[in-house]
Amino acid sequence: MTVPAQRTGEPVAAMALRGLVKRFDTKLAVSGISLEVPAGSFFGLLGPNGAGKTTTLSMAVGLLRPDTGQAVLLGYDVWQSPIEAKSLVGVLPDAMRMFDRLSGPELLAYQGLLRGMPAAVVDQRARDLLDVLELGVGNRTLVVDYSAGMKKKIGLACALLHAPRLLVLDEPFEAVDPVSAALIRGILQRYVAGGGTVVFSSHVLEVVERLCSHVAIMSDGVVRMHGPLDTVRAGRPLQDVFVQVVGGRVATGSELAWL
């Protein structure tokens, strides 16, 4: 069943979250989040550790069922039309679980098989991705033996393999060295310039300011502020806005005087 993201005649948002709620036992992890991500945007989801970013993105892409609420990707409800929705999105989840007893090329081949892609297309795209991401086209090392940064890059390759229109990435730059981070930034910027949409979570504000056209700031399971980056910053450094919104503590000279 196709569920339009917006009323007929209006542009379809890349992602529309409506009243998402998720509770774990007595812990309310996400509290009624509603958020729209414009198609063609580079969208950063910000928040301190424990803000609910991973839970929100997991519900948005169909990895975690919300208690209540709706997630719509490019016009398709994730839970009512999962095949249509998931065919249009590439996902790099947090603490990703992969078939890590395969080599990088084997993992991409298996990923393509799961998506029903032609073998020749998978082979060519896998070679391109392994080459660009500097993972080695002929590298027979098992993914389980990859470094943390290499695992992040092979996960990104899996997300890109089927040429999705939307990428949802949870902390894509975590544990990635500066050279690889620059490479990934370039790939994502080119992807957005070609008409794709990227949504990624982070608490590294410098990366967000460099890349994003739109941001949302979360804390305690709630979106506190969102909109175009320049509107959210309002002429101030993003870090100042972030600390003010999430209520960060600033140390005074009298604290830890023994240091």
C-alpha positions as CSV (number, residue, x, y, z in Angstrom):
1,M,0.0,0.0,0.0
2,T,1.4,3.4,-1.0
3,V,0.9,6.2,1.5
4,P,1.7,9.7,0.1
5,A,4.1,11.6,2.3
6,Q,2.1,14.8,1.7
7,R,-1.1,15.9,0.1
8,T,-1.5,15.6,-3.7
9,G,0.3,18.3,-5.6
10,E,2.8,19.0,-2.8
11,P,6.4,17.8,-3.1
12,V,7.2,14.5,-1.5
13,A,9.5,14.8,1.5
14,A,12.5,12.4,1.5
15,M,11.6,11.4,5.1
16,A,8.5,12.3,7.1
17,L,8.3,11.2,10.7
18,R,4.9,11.7,12.5
19,G,4.5,11.3,16.2
20,L,7.0,8.6,16.7
21,V,7.1,7.2,20.2
22,K,9.3,4.4,21.6
23,R,9.6,3.2,25.1
24,F,11.9,0.6,26.5
25,D,10.4,-0.7,29.8
26,T,10.1,2.4,31.9
27,K,12.4,4.5,29.7
28,L,10.8,6.8,27.2
29,A,13.5,6.9,24.5
30,V,11.6,8.9,21.9
31,S,8.7,11.1,22.7
32,G,6.4,11.9,19.8
33,I,8.9,13.1,17.3
34,S,7.5,14.7,14.1
35,L,10.0,15.8,11.5
36,E,10.3,16.3,7.7
37,V,13.4,16.1,5.7
38,P,13.3,17.9,2.3
39,A,14.3,15.9,-0.7
40,G,17.8,16.8,-1.9
41,S,18.9,18.1,1.5
42,F,22.0,17.1,3.5
43,F,20.3,16.7,6.9
44,G,22.1,16.4,10.2
45,L,20.5,14.9,13.3
46,L,22.3,16.3,16.3
47,G,22.2,15.4,20.0
48,P,24.2,14.3,23.0
49,N,24.7,10.6,23.7
50,G,21.4,9.1,24.8
51,A,19.3,11.8,23.1
52,G,17.4,9.2,21.0
53,K,19.1,9.7,17.6
54,T,19.8,6.0,16.9
55,T,16.3,4.9,18.1
56,T,14.7,7.6,15.9
57,L,16.6,6.6,12.8
58,S,16.0,2.9,13.5
59,M,12.3,3.5,13.5
60,A,12.5,5.7,10.5
61,V,14.0,3.0,8.3
62,G,12.1,0.0,9.6
63,L,14.7,-1.6,11.9
64,L,12.7,-0.9,15.0
65,R,8.9,-0.8,15.2
66,P,7.6,2.4,17.0
67,D,5.0,2.1,19.8
68,T,3.0,4.7,17.9
69,G,3.5,7.0,15.0
70,Q,4.4,6.8,11.3
71,A,7.5,6.9,9.2
72,V,7.2,7.7,5.5
73,L,10.2,7.4,3.1
74,L,9.8,9.1,-0.3
75,G,6.0,8.6,-0.2
76,Y,6.0,5.0,1.2
77,D,5.0,4.1,4.7
78,V,7.8,2.0,6.1
79,W,5.5,-0.4,7.9
80,Q,2.6,-0.6,5.4
81,S,4.8,-0.7,2.2
82,P,8.2,-2.0,3.5
83,I,9.5,-3.4,0.2
84,E,8.8,-0.2,-1.8
85,A,10.2,2.0,1.0
86,K,13.4,-0.1,1.6
87,S,14.2,-0.4,-2.0
88,L,14.7,3.4,-2.1
89,V,16.8,3.8,1.0
90,G,20.4,2.8,1.9
91,V,21.1,2.4,5.6
92,L,24.2,2.4,7.7
93,P,23.0,1.5,11.1
94,D,24.8,2.0,14.4
95,A,26.8,-1.0,15.6
96,M,26.0,-2.6,12.3
97,R,25.7,-6.4,12.1
98,M,27.1,-7.8,8.9
99,F,27.9,-11.2,7.5
100,D,31.5,-10.6,8.6
101,R,32.8,-14.0,7.7
102,L,32.8,-12.9,4.1
103,S,35.4,-10.8,2.3
104,G,34.4,-7.3,1.2
105,P,33.7,-8.4,-2.4
106,E,31.7,-11.4,-1.2
107,L,29.6,-9.2,1.2
108,L,28.7,-6.8,-1.6
109,A,27.8,-9.7,-3.9
110,Y,25.6,-11.2,-1.2
111,Q,24.0,-7.8,-0.6
112,G,23.2,-7.5,-4.3
113,L,21.8,-11.0,-4.3
114,L,19.5,-10.2,-1.4
115,R,18.2,-7.2,-3.3
116,G,17.6,-9.2,-6.5
117,M,20.1,-7.1,-8.5
118,P,21.6,-8.5,-11.8
119,A,24.9,-10.2,-11.1
120,A,26.8,-8.1,-13.7
121,V,25.5,-4.9,-12.2
122,V,26.5,-6.0,-8.7
123,D,30.0,-7.0,-9.9
124,Q,30.6,-3.7,-11.6
125,R,29.2,-1.5,-8.8
126,A,31.1,-3.5,-6.2
127,R,34.4,-3.0,-8.0
128,D,33.7,0.7,-8.3
129,L,32.8,1.1,-4.6
130,L,35.7,-1.0,-3.3
131,D,38.1,1.0,-5.5
132,V,36.8,4.5,-4.6
133,L,36.6,3.6,-0.9
134,E,40.1,2.2,-1.0
135,L,39.1,-1.2,0.3
136,G,40.8,-3.2,-2.4
137,V,38.9,-4.8,-5.3
138,G,40.8,-8.1,-4.8
139,N,41.1,-7.9,-1.0
140,R,40.3,-11.3,0.4
141,T,40.5,-10.2,4.1
142,L,37.4,-11.2,6.0
143,V,35.2,-8.3,7.2
144,V,35.5,-9.6,10.7
145,D,39.2,-8.7,10.5
146,Y,38.7,-5.2,9.1
147,S,39.6,-2.2,11.2
148,A,36.7,-0.1,12.7
149,G,37.1,2.5,9.9
150,M,37.2,-0.2,7.2
151,K,34.0,-1.7,8.6
152,K,32.4,1.7,8.4
153,K,33.4,2.0,4.8
154,I,32.2,-1.4,3.7
155,G,28.9,-0.7,5.5
156,L,28.6,2.5,3.4
157,A,29.4,0.5,0.3
158,C,26.5,-1.8,1.1
159,A,24.2,1.2,1.6
160,L,25.2,2.6,-1.8
161,L,25.2,-0.6,-3.8
162,H,21.6,-0.4,-5.1
163,A,21.8,3.4,-5.9
164,P,19.2,4.5,-3.4
165,R,17.5,7.9,-3.5
166,L,17.9,8.3,0.3
167,L,20.8,7.5,2.6
168,V,20.3,7.2,6.3
169,L,23.6,7.0,8.2
170,D,24.1,6.6,11.9
171,E,27.4,8.2,13.0
172,P,29.1,7.6,9.6
173,F,32.3,9.3,10.7
174,E,32.8,7.6,14.0
175,A,36.1,5.7,14.2
176,V,37.1,6.9,10.7
177,D,40.5,8.4,10.2
178,P,40.8,12.0,8.8
179,V,41.8,10.8,5.3
180,S,38.9,8.3,5.0
181,A,36.5,10.9,6.5
182,A,37.4,13.4,3.8
183,L,36.8,10.7,1.2
184,I,33.4,9.8,2.6
185,R,32.5,13.5,2.8
186,G,33.3,13.9,-0.9
187,I,31.2,10.9,-1.9
188,L,28.2,12.1,0.1
189,Q,28.5,15.6,-1.2
190,R,28.6,14.3,-4.8
191,Y,25.6,12.1,-4.0
192,V,23.5,15.1,-2.8
193,A,24.7,17.2,-5.7
194,G,23.3,14.5,-8.0
195,G,19.8,14.7,-6.4
196,G,20.1,12.3,-3.5
197,T,19.2,13.0,0.1
198,V,21.4,12.2,3.1
199,V,20.2,12.0,6.7
200,F,23.0,11.3,9.3
201,S,23.3,11.5,13.0
202,S,26.3,13.0,14.7
203,H,27.5,14.9,17.7
204,V,30.6,16.3,15.8
205,L,29.4,19.8,15.2
206,E,32.3,20.8,12.9
207,V,31.3,18.0,10.4
208,V,27.7,19.0,10.5
209,E,28.5,22.7,9.9
210,R,30.7,21.7,6.9
211,L,28.2,19.4,5.3
212,C,24.6,20.1,6.2
213,S,21.9,22.3,4.6
214,H,19.4,21.4,7.4
215,V,19.7,20.2,11.0
216,A,17.6,19.0,13.9
217,I,18.8,19.1,17.5
218,M,17.5,16.4,19.8
219,S,17.7,15.8,23.6
220,D,15.8,13.5,25.9
221,G,13.9,12.0,23.0
222,V,12.5,15.2,21.7
223,V,13.4,17.4,18.7
224,R,14.2,20.8,20.3
225,M,15.0,22.8,17.2
226,H,15.1,22.1,13.4
227,G,15.3,23.9,10.1
228,P,17.8,25.2,7.6
229,L,21.3,25.4,9.1
230,D,21.6,29.2,8.7
231,T,18.2,29.6,10.3
232,V,19.1,27.4,13.3
233,R,22.4,29.1,13.8
234,A,21.0,32.7,13.4
235,G,24.5,34.1,13.0
236,R,26.0,32.2,16.0
237,P,28.4,29.2,16.0
238,L,26.4,26.0,15.9
239,Q,28.2,24.8,19.1
240,D,26.8,27.7,21.1
241,V,23.3,27.0,19.8
242,F,23.6,23.3,20.5
243,V,24.8,23.8,24.1
244,Q,22.0,26.3,24.8
245,V,19.3,24.1,23.3
246,V,20.4,20.8,25.1
247,G,21.2,22.6,28.4
248,G,24.9,21.7,28.5
249,R,26.8,22.6,31.7
250,V,29.7,25.1,31.6
251,A,32.4,24.5,34.1
252,T,33.3,27.5,36.3
253,G,36.7,28.4,37.7
254,S,35.7,27.2,41.2
255,E,35.0,23.6,40.1
256,L,37.8,21.0,40.2
257,A,40.0,23.6,41.8
258,W,42.3,20.8,43.0
259,L,43.4,20.2,39.4
